[in-house]
Amino acid sequence: MKKEAKDLIIRSKRPKGEDGYKTFSIRVKEDIVAQIEQVASQTGHTRNELIGIFLEHAVEYCTIEK
């Protein structure tokens, strides 16, 4: 039985920065990096994913004192 050809749709890639993410550099103490890498190896998440999760949590539960 011959398969029917279907259109292959390839969408244009969004330019960097238009995907809702921003890239920037930070300095992090080596012991914090080691802890993040340990969590990454235990969970299968990348360091980048974990840092995003940690930052979202911190921003949500942050209290600003004046």
N, CA, C and O atoms as a MOPAC input file, in Angstrom:
PM7 MOZYME 1SCF
protein

 N      0.84800 1    -1.17400 1     0.00000 1
 C      0.00000 1     0.00000 1     0.00000 1
 C      0.89800 1     1.24400 1     0.00000 1
 O      1.76300 1     1.40300 1     0.86200 1
 N      0.68000 1     2.09600 1    -0.95900 1
 C      1.48500 1     3.30100 1    -1.11300 1
 C      0.98500 1     4.39700 1    -0.17900 1
 O     -0.21900 1     4.63700 1    -0.09000 1
 N      1.91300 1     5.06700 1     0.52400 1
 C      1.54000 1     6.15600 1     1.42600 1
 C      1.26600 1     7.41600 1     0.63000 1
 O      1.90300 1     7.68400 1    -0.38900 1
 N      0.30400 1     8.18200 1     1.11500 1
 C     -0.03200 1     9.44700 1     0.47700 1
 C      0.94000 1    10.52700 1     0.96100 1
 O      1.21600 1    10.63800 1     2.15600 1
 N      1.44500 1    11.30900 1     0.02700 1
 C      2.38000 1    12.38500 1     0.38600 1
 C      1.64100 1    13.47700 1     1.15700 1
 O      0.52200 1    13.85400 1     0.81000 1
 N      2.27900 1    13.97000 1     2.19300 1
 C      1.72400 1    15.06100 1     2.98200 1
 C      2.69500 1    16.22500 1     2.93000 1
 O      3.90200 1    16.03900 1     2.78100 1
 N      2.15300 1    17.42800 1     3.05500 1
 C      3.01100 1    18.61300 1     3.06300 1
 C      3.87400 1    18.62700 1     4.31500 1
 O      3.41300 1    18.32000 1     5.41500 1
 N      5.10500 1    18.98000 1     4.12700 1
 C      6.02300 1    19.18200 1     5.23600 1
 C      6.04600 1    20.67800 1     5.51900 1
 O      6.48800 1    21.46600 1     4.68300 1
 N      5.57000 1    21.06900 1     6.69600 1
 C      5.49400 1    22.48500 1     7.04600 1
 C      6.66400 1    22.81500 1     7.95600 1
 O      6.82900 1    22.22000 1     9.02100 1
 N      7.46400 1    23.76200 1     7.52700 1
 C      8.59700 1    24.22500 1     8.32100 1
 C      8.36500 1    25.70000 1     8.59200 1
 O      8.32500 1    26.52500 1     7.67900 1
 N      8.21400 1    26.00700 1     9.86500 1
 C      7.96900 1    27.39400 1    10.25300 1
 C      9.28400 1    28.13300 1    10.45100 1
 O     10.28800 1    27.54300 1    10.85000 1
 N      9.26600 1    29.42200 1    10.17000 1
 C     10.44800 1    30.25100 1    10.37500 1
 C     10.79900 1    30.28000 1    11.85300 1
 O      9.92000 1    30.32400 1    12.71400 1
 N     12.07800 1    30.25500 1    12.13100 1
 C     12.55500 1    30.35100 1    13.49400 1
 C     12.44700 1    31.79200 1    13.95900 1
 O     12.74100 1    32.72400 1    13.21100 1
 N     12.02600 1    31.96000 1    15.19200 1
 C     11.98300 1    33.31500 1    15.74100 1
 C     13.39400 1    33.80100 1    16.00100 1
 O     14.25300 1    33.02700 1    16.42500 1
 N     13.63800 1    35.06700 1    15.75300 1
 C     14.95800 1    35.60600 1    16.08600 1
 C     15.21900 1    35.50000 1    17.58700 1
 O     14.29000 1    35.54400 1    18.39300 1
 N     16.48000 1    35.36100 1    17.94700 1
 C     16.84800 1    35.27300 1    19.35000 1
 C     16.29100 1    36.46500 1    20.10700 1
 O     16.35800 1    37.59900 1    19.63200 1
 N     15.74700 1    36.20900 1    21.27300 1
 C     15.18900 1    37.28700 1    22.07700 1
 C     13.69300 1    37.44200 1    21.90400 1
 O     13.04700 1    38.11900 1    22.70400 1
 N     13.12900 1    36.82900 1    20.87800 1
 C     11.69200 1    36.92500 1    20.65600 1
 C     10.95800 1    35.66900 1    21.11900 1
 O      9.79000 1    35.47000 1    20.78400 1
 N     11.63900 1    34.82900 1    21.88300 1
 C     11.02500 1    33.60200 1    22.37800 1
 C     10.60700 1    33.73400 1    23.83800 1
 O     10.22000 1    32.75000 1    24.46900 1
 N     10.68700 1    34.95800 1    24.37800 1
 C     10.30100 1    35.18300 1    25.76200 1
 C     11.44700 1    35.00800 1    26.74700 1
 O     11.26100 1    35.14200 1    27.95600 1
 N     12.62800 1    34.70900 1    26.22900 1
 C     13.79000 1    34.50800 1    27.09400 1
 C     14.82500 1    35.58900 1    26.82900 1
 O     14.89400 1    36.14500 1    25.73300 1
 N     15.61500 1    35.87500 1    27.83100 1
 C     16.71400 1    36.83500 1    27.72500 1
 C     17.97300 1    36.14400 1    28.21100 1
 O     17.96100 1    35.47800 1    29.24700 1
 N     19.04300 1    36.29600 1    27.48100 1
 C     20.31200 1    35.70000 1    27.85200 1
 C     21.18700 1    36.76300 1    28.50900 1
 O     21.33000 1    37.87400 1    27.99800 1
 N     21.76700 1    36.40200 1    29.64700 1
 C     22.70800 1    37.30000 1    30.30400 1
 C     23.66700 1    36.48800 1    31.15600 1
 O     23.40200 1    35.33100 1    31.48300 1
 N     24.77700 1    37.10300 1    31.50900 1
 C     25.80400 1    36.41100 1    32.29300 1
 C     25.72500 1    36.82600 1    33.74700 1
 O     25.39500 1    37.96800 1    34.06800 1
 N     26.03600 1    35.87200 1    34.62800 1
 C     26.10500 1    36.16200 1    36.05900 1
 C     27.33900 1    35.48900 1    36.63400 1
 O     27.87500 1    34.54300 1    36.05500 1
 N     27.78100 1    35.98600 1    37.77500 1
 C     28.87400 1    35.34000 1    38.50400 1
 C     28.25700 1    34.59300 1    39.67800 1
 O     27.43500 1    35.13900 1    40.41300 1
 N     28.66100 1    33.34200 1    39.84400 1
 C     28.10800 1    32.49500 1    40.90000 1
 C     29.26700 1    31.82600 1    41.63600 1
 O     30.23200 1    31.37400 1    41.02000 1
 N     29.15700 1    31.77300 1    42.94100 1
 C     30.19500 1    31.11600 1    43.74100 1
 C     30.29300 1    29.64200 1    43.35200 1
 O     29.29500 1    29.00000 1    43.02500 1
 N     31.51000 1    29.12700 1    43.39500 1
 C     31.76100 1    27.74700 1    42.97200 1
 C     30.95800 1    26.73200 1    43.78200 1
 O     30.50600 1    25.73100 1    43.22500 1
 N     30.76800 1    26.96400 1    45.08400 1
 C     30.02300 1    25.99500 1    45.89100 1
 C     28.54400 1    25.96300 1    45.49100 1
 O     27.90400 1    24.91600 1    45.58200 1
 N     28.00000 1    27.09600 1    45.05200 1
 C     26.60600 1    27.12100 1    44.57900 1
 C     26.49700 1    26.35500 1    43.25300 1
 O     25.54600 1    25.60300 1    43.03900 1
 N     27.47600 1    26.55700 1    42.37500 1
 C     27.49200 1    25.82700 1    41.09900 1
 C     27.54800 1    24.33000 1    41.36700 1
 O     26.84100 1    23.56000 1    40.71800 1
 N     28.37000 1    23.91400 1    42.30500 1
 C     28.48500 1    22.48900 1    42.64100 1
 C     27.14900 1    21.94200 1    43.14300 1
 O     26.75700 1    20.83000 1    42.79000 1
 N     26.45600 1    22.72600 1    43.96600 1
 C     25.14400 1    22.28700 1    44.46700 1
 C     24.13200 1    22.18200 1    43.33400 1
 O     23.34900 1    21.23400 1    43.28000 1
 N     24.15100 1    23.16100 1    42.42600 1
 C     23.23100 1    23.12100 1    41.28300 1
 C     23.53800 1    21.91200 1    40.40500 1
 O     22.62000 1    21.23200 1    39.94500 1
 N     24.81600 1    21.64100 1    40.16900 1
 C     25.19200 1    20.47600 1    39.35800 1
 C     24.77300 1    19.17300 1    40.02500 1
 O     24.40400 1    18.21900 1    39.33900 1
 N     24.82300 1    19.12200 1    41.35000 1
 C     24.38600 1    17.92100 1    42.06500 1
 C     22.87700 1    17.71300 1    41.86600 1
 O     22.42700 1    16.60100 1    41.59100 1
 N     22.11200 1    18.79000 1    42.00800 1
 C     20.66000 1    18.69700 1    41.78800 1
 C     20.39000 1    18.30200 1    40.33500 1
 O     19.49700 1    17.49800 1    40.06800 1
 N     21.15400 1    18.86300 1    39.39800 1
 C     20.97900 1    18.53800 1    37.98300 1
 C     21.21400 1    17.05500 1    37.72700 1
 O     20.45000 1    16.41900 1    37.00100 1
 N     22.26800 1    16.50500 1    38.32200 1
 C     22.56100 1    15.07900 1    38.09800 1
 C     21.51000 1    14.17300 1    38.73200 1
 O     21.25500 1    13.07400 1    38.23900 1
 N     20.90100 1    14.63100 1    39.82400 1
 C     19.88200 1    13.82400 1    40.50400 1
 C     18.51900 1    13.90900 1    39.82000 1
 O     17.71200 1    12.98600 1    39.92900 1
 N     18.25900 1    15.01300 1    39.11500 1
 C     16.91700 1    15.23300 1    38.55700 1
 C     16.83700 1    15.10000 1    37.04300 1
 O     15.75000 1    14.92600 1    36.49300 1
 N     17.98500 1    15.18200 1    36.36100 1
 C     17.96700 1    15.13400 1    34.90500 1
 C     17.69400 1    16.49000 1    34.26500 1
 O     17.62800 1    16.59300 1    33.04000 1
 N     17.53500 1    17.53100 1    35.08000 1
 C     17.35900 1    18.88700 1    34.53800 1
 C     18.72700 1    19.48200 1    34.23200 1
 O     19.73100 1    19.10700 1    34.83700 1
 N     18.75000 1    20.41300 1    33.28500 1
 C     19.99700 1    21.12500 1    33.01600 1
 C     20.19700 1    22.20000 1    34.07200 1
 O     19.25900 1    22.58600 1    34.77000 1
 N     21.43400 1    22.68000 1    34.18000 1
 C     21.69600 1    23.79500 1    35.09900 1
 C     20.82900 1    24.98700 1    34.73100 1
 O     20.26700 1    25.64600 1    35.60600 1
 N     20.72100 1    25.26300 1    33.44600 1
 C     19.92400 1    26.39700 1    32.99000 1
 C     18.46500 1    26.26700 1    33.42900 1
 O     17.87900 1    27.22700 1    33.92900 1
 N     17.88200 1    25.08700 1    33.24200 1
 C     16.49800 1    24.86500 1    33.67500 1
 C     16.35700 1    25.09300 1    35.17400 1
 O     15.42000 1    25.75400 1    35.62300 1
 N     17.28100 1    24.54900 1    35.93700 1
 C     17.21400 1    24.67800 1    37.39200 1
 C     17.36100 1    26.12800 1    37.84000 1
 O     16.63200 1    26.58300 1    38.72200 1
 N     18.29100 1    26.84700 1    37.24400 1
 C     18.46700 1    28.25300 1    37.61000 1
 C     17.18200 1    29.03300 1    37.32600 1
 O     16.78300 1    29.88000 1    38.12500 1
 N     16.53700 1    28.75500 1    36.20100 1
 C     15.25500 1    29.39500 1    35.89700 1
 C     14.19700 1    29.06200 1    36.93700 1
 O     13.45700 1    29.94200 1    37.37500 1
 N     14.12100 1    27.79700 1    37.33400 1
 C     13.15500 1    27.36600 1    38.35700 1
 C     13.45400 1    28.05800 1    39.68200 1
 O     12.54800 1    28.56200 1    40.34500 1
 N     14.72000 1    28.08100 1    40.06000 1
 C     15.10500 1    28.72400 1    41.32400 1
 C     14.79100 1    30.21000 1    41.30800 1
 O     14.29300 1    30.74500 1    42.29800 1
 N     15.07300 1    30.88900 1    40.19800 1
 C     14.80100 1    32.32300 1    40.10700 1
 C     13.29900 1    32.62300 1    40.15800 1
 O     12.87100 1    33.56100 1    40.83000 1
 N     12.50700 1    31.82200 1    39.44300 1
 C     11.04600 1    32.01400 1    39.49300 1
 C     10.53600 1    31.88300 1    40.91800 1
 O      9.70400 1    32.67600 1    41.35800 1
 N     11.02900 1    30.89100 1    41.63700 1
 C     10.61700 1    30.66600 1    43.01800 1
 C     11.03400 1    31.84700 1    43.90000 1
 O     10.24100 1    32.34900 1    44.69600 1
 N     12.27500 1    32.27700 1    43.75000 1
 C     12.78900 1    33.37300 1    44.57000 1
 C     12.00900 1    34.66200 1    44.33000 1
 O     11.68400 1    35.37300 1    45.28200 1
 N     11.70800 1    34.96600 1    43.08700 1
 C     10.96100 1    36.19500 1    42.77300 1
 C      9.55000 1    36.11800 1    43.34800 1
 O      9.03400 1    37.10900 1    43.86200 1
 N      8.93100 1    34.95400 1    43.26300 1
 C      7.56400 1    34.79500 1    43.75800 1
 C      7.48600 1    34.96800 1    45.27300 1
 O      6.50800 1    35.51800 1    45.78100 1
 N      8.49300 1    34.51100 1    45.99100 1
 C      8.45100 1    34.52500 1    47.45500 1
 C      9.34500 1    35.58700 1    48.08100 1
 O      9.60400 1    35.55100 1    49.28400 1
 N      9.81100 1    36.51700 1    47.28300 1
 C     10.68400 1    37.58900 1    47.74900 1
 C      9.86300 1    38.65100 1    48.50700 1
 O      8.75800 1    39.00800 1    48.09800 1
 N     10.42400 1    39.13600 1    49.60300 1
 C      9.81300 1    40.24300 1    50.36400 1
 C     10.79300 1    41.39800 1    50.34200 1
 O     11.97500 1    41.22600 1    50.64000 1
 N     10.30400 1    42.56600 1    49.99200 1
 C     11.16200 1    43.75100 1    49.94600 1
 C     10.88900 1    44.59400 1    51.17600 1
 O      9.75400 1    44.99500 1    51.43200 1
 N     11.94300 1    44.85900 1    51.93400 1
 C     11.82600 1    45.69600 1    53.13400 1
 C     12.37200 1    47.07700 1    52.81700 1
 O     13.37200 1    47.22900 1    52.11400 1
 N     11.68600 1    48.07800 1    53.35400 1
 C     12.15300 1    49.46300 1    53.15200 1
 C     12.66700 1    50.03600 1    54.43000 1
 O     13.10200 1    51.18800 1    54.45900 1

